[in-house]
Amino acid sequence: MTKVKDKTNKNSTEIKLGLLSFLAIIIYVILPQFEIIPFQIVNININDIPIFVKILYMVLFEILIISSILLIFNKRLKDDLKVLKKNHKQYFNTYIKYWFLILALMMFSNLIIMLINGGSIANNQELINEMFKKMPIYTLISSVIYAPICEELCFRLAVRNIIKNNILFIFISGLFFGSLHVITSYTGVMDLLYIIPYSIPGWVFAYIFVKSDNIYVPMGLHFMHNGILMSLQTFIFLFK
């Protein structure tokens, strides 16, 4: 009787965790689509808003999103942080090599795609470049802090709570991650090719999460990955 009760409680906990994880994904993916609605309600053209007001609003909106997601995974984050403090050196020495693997695979796949489409870069990257020119500090903060936290909690932790099979989780997590980066800036069929290079870090981060069972490990590598890329972009922007 006790075993049946324990199993029932476990199933109930997993269902609750799965639903909360699904909610976190909805918050991150769907909620930003409503970001402009308050301005539409009061009939304000967002293009007429001063840039500093627009940035302030976007920052506050992102704080709302990230706070909601952090609250959902609060307990897991605290537990993983305790483990991270004890094993951070081991994690770094074990998984840093996977970042170089990400770079190599992304460079190779992007090179092949550029040969196919005549040298064009991904539309998502073009949008980031344009945003960086207009709002460099906001773009840096959003890319280096906001994105890694939300994306790892949603594409890795949340998806893992829903999909228990390792191989299926890695595949879905990476593909979901890559597809969203392409679909949000989709303009034509050729854009779909970029799902591959964008999915590569997602697949590797998902694999790392399976092996480490600590969300801070892929999140830390994601911080580093975006930070280095944005630093290079800043360098190019300043000395171009």
Contacts in CASP RR format, 6 or more apart in sequence:
PFRMAT RR
TARGET T0000
AUTHOR 0000-0000-0000
METHOD contacts of the structure
MODEL  1
MTKVKDKTNKNSTEIKLGLLSFLAIIIYVILPQFEIIPFQIVNININDIP
IFVKILYMVLFEILIISSILLIFNKRLKDDLKVLKKNHKQYFNTYIKYWF
LILALMMFSNLIIMLINGGSIANNQELINEMFKKMPIYTLISSVIYAPIC
EELCFRLAVRNIIKNNILFIFISGLFFGSLHVITSYTGVMDLLYIIPYSI
PGWVFAYIFVKSDNIYVPMGLHFMHNGILMSLQTFIFLFK
14 161 0 8 1.000
17 161 0 8 1.000
18 158 0 8 1.000
18 161 0 8 1.000
18 162 0 8 1.000
20 72 0 8 1.000
20 161 0 8 1.000
21 72 0 8 1.000
21 157 0 8 1.000
21 158 0 8 1.000
21 159 0 8 1.000
21 161 0 8 1.000
21 162 0 8 1.000
22 158 0 8 1.000
22 162 0 8 1.000
23 72 0 8 1.000
24 68 0 8 1.000
24 69 0 8 1.000
24 72 0 8 1.000
24 73 0 8 1.000
24 153 0 8 1.000
24 154 0 8 1.000
24 158 0 8 1.000
25 154 0 8 1.000
25 158 0 8 1.000
25 159 0 8 1.000
27 65 0 8 1.000
27 68 0 8 1.000
27 69 0 8 1.000
28 65 0 8 1.000
28 69 0 8 1.000
28 150 0 8 1.000
28 151 0 8 1.000
28 153 0 8 1.000
28 154 0 8 1.000
29 154 0 8 1.000
29 180 0 8 1.000
31 65 0 8 1.000
32 61 0 8 1.000
32 65 0 8 1.000
35 58 0 8 1.000
35 61 0 8 1.000
36 46 0 8 1.000
39 45 0 8 1.000
39 46 0 8 1.000
39 49 0 8 1.000
46 54 0 8 1.000
49 57 0 8 1.000
51 134 0 8 1.000
51 135 0 8 1.000
55 135 0 8 1.000
55 138 0 8 1.000
58 138 0 8 1.000
58 142 0 8 1.000
59 138 0 8 1.000
59 141 0 8 1.000
62 142 0 8 1.000
62 146 0 8 1.000
65 150 0 8 1.000
66 146 0 8 1.000
66 149 0 8 1.000
66 150 0 8 1.000
69 149 0 8 1.000
69 150 0 8 1.000
69 153 0 8 1.000
69 154 0 8 1.000
70 77 0 8 1.000
70 149 0 8 1.000
70 153 0 8 1.000
73 153 0 8 1.000
73 157 0 8 1.000
73 158 0 8 1.000
73 215 0 8 1.000
76 157 0 8 1.000
76 215 0 8 1.000
77 215 0 8 1.000
80 214 0 8 1.000
80 215 0 8 1.000
80 216 0 8 1.000
81 216 0 8 1.000
83 214 0 8 1.000
84 91 0 8 1.000
84 214 0 8 1.000
84 216 0 8 1.000
84 217 0 8 1.000
87 214 0 8 1.000
91 212 0 8 1.000
91 214 0 8 1.000
91 216 0 8 1.000
91 217 0 8 1.000
94 212 0 8 1.000
95 208 0 8 1.000
95 211 0 8 1.000
95 212 0 8 1.000
95 217 0 8 1.000
95 221 0 8 1.000
96 221 0 8 1.000
98 204 0 8 1.000
98 207 0 8 1.000
98 208 0 8 1.000
98 221 0 8 1.000
99 221 0 8 1.000
99 224 0 8 1.000
99 225 0 8 1.000
101 204 0 8 1.000
102 200 0 8 1.000
102 201 0 8 1.000
102 204 0 8 1.000
102 225 0 8 1.000
105 197 0 8 1.000
105 200 0 8 1.000
105 204 0 8 1.000
106 197 0 8 1.000
106 200 0 8 1.000
106 201 0 8 1.000
109 196 0 8 1.000
109 197 0 8 1.000
109 200 0 8 1.000
110 197 0 8 1.000
113 193 0 8 1.000
113 194 0 8 1.000
113 196 0 8 1.000
113 197 0 8 1.000
114 120 0 8 1.000
114 121 0 8 1.000
116 190 0 8 1.000
116 193 0 8 1.000
117 190 0 8 1.000
117 193 0 8 1.000
120 190 0 8 1.000
122 181 0 8 1.000
122 182 0 8 1.000
122 185 0 8 1.000
122 191 0 8 1.000
122 194 0 8 1.000
122 197 0 8 1.000
122 198 0 8 1.000
123 182 0 8 1.000
123 185 0 8 1.000
123 186 0 8 1.000
123 187 0 8 1.000
123 191 0 8 1.000
123 194 0 8 1.000
124 181 0 8 1.000
124 182 0 8 1.000
124 184 0 8 1.000
124 185 0 8 1.000
124 194 0 8 1.000
124 198 0 8 1.000
126 185 0 8 1.000
127 185 0 8 1.000
128 139 0 8 1.000
128 143 0 8 1.000
129 233 0 8 1.000
131 138 0 8 1.000
131 139 0 8 1.000
132 139 0 8 1.000
132 140 0 8 1.000
132 233 0 8 1.000
132 234 0 8 1.000
132 237 0 8 1.000
133 237 0 8 1.000
136 234 0 8 1.000
136 237 0 8 1.000
139 230 0 8 1.000
140 230 0 8 1.000
140 234 0 8 1.000
143 226 0 8 1.000
143 227 0 8 1.000
143 229 0 8 1.000
143 230 0 8 1.000
144 223 0 8 1.000
144 226 0 8 1.000
144 227 0 8 1.000
144 230 0 8 1.000
145 223 0 8 1.000
147 222 0 8 1.000
147 226 0 8 1.000
148 219 0 8 1.000
148 220 0 8 1.000
148 222 0 8 1.000
148 223 0 8 1.000
148 225 0 8 1.000
148 226 0 8 1.000
149 219 0 8 1.000
151 177 0 8 1.000
151 222 0 8 1.000
152 205 0 8 1.000
152 209 0 8 1.000
152 215 0 8 1.000
152 218 0 8 1.000
152 219 0 8 1.000
152 222 0 8 1.000
153 215 0 8 1.000
153 219 0 8 1.000
155 173 0 8 1.000
155 174 0 8 1.000
155 176 0 8 1.000
155 177 0 8 1.000
155 202 0 8 1.000
155 205 0 8 1.000
155 206 0 8 1.000
156 173 0 8 1.000
156 202 0 8 1.000
156 205 0 8 1.000
156 206 0 8 1.000
156 209 0 8 1.000
156 215 0 8 1.000
156 218 0 8 1.000
156 219 0 8 1.000
157 209 0 8 1.000
157 215 0 8 1.000
159 169 0 8 1.000
159 172 0 8 1.000
159 173 0 8 1.000
159 176 0 8 1.000
159 206 0 8 1.000
160 169 0 8 1.000
160 173 0 8 1.000
160 206 0 8 1.000
160 209 0 8 1.000
160 210 0 8 1.000
163 169 0 8 1.000
163 172 0 8 1.000
163 173 0 8 1.000
166 210 0 8 1.000
169 206 0 8 1.000
169 210 0 8 1.000
170 203 0 8 1.000
170 206 0 8 1.000
170 207 0 8 1.000
170 210 0 8 1.000
171 203 0 8 1.000
173 202 0 8 1.000
173 203 0 8 1.000
173 205 0 8 1.000
173 206 0 8 1.000
174 199 0 8 1.000
174 202 0 8 1.000
174 203 0 8 1.000
174 205 0 8 1.000
174 206 0 8 1.000
175 195 0 8 1.000
175 199 0 8 1.000
175 203 0 8 1.000
177 198 0 8 1.000
177 199 0 8 1.000
177 201 0 8 1.000
177 202 0 8 1.000
177 205 0 8 1.000
178 195 0 8 1.000
178 198 0 8 1.000
178 199 0 8 1.000
178 202 0 8 1.000
179 195 0 8 1.000
179 198 0 8 1.000
179 199 0 8 1.000
181 194 0 8 1.000
181 198 0 8 1.000
182 191 0 8 1.000
182 192 0 8 1.000
182 194 0 8 1.000
182 195 0 8 1.000
182 198 0 8 1.000
185 191 0 8 1.000
186 192 0 8 1.000
201 222 0 8 1.000
201 225 0 8 1.000
205 218 0 8 1.000
205 221 0 8 1.000
205 222 0 8 1.000
206 218 0 8 1.000
208 217 0 8 1.000
208 218 0 8 1.000
208 221 0 8 1.000
209 215 0 8 1.000
209 217 0 8 1.000
209 218 0 8 1.000
212 218 0 8 1.000
END
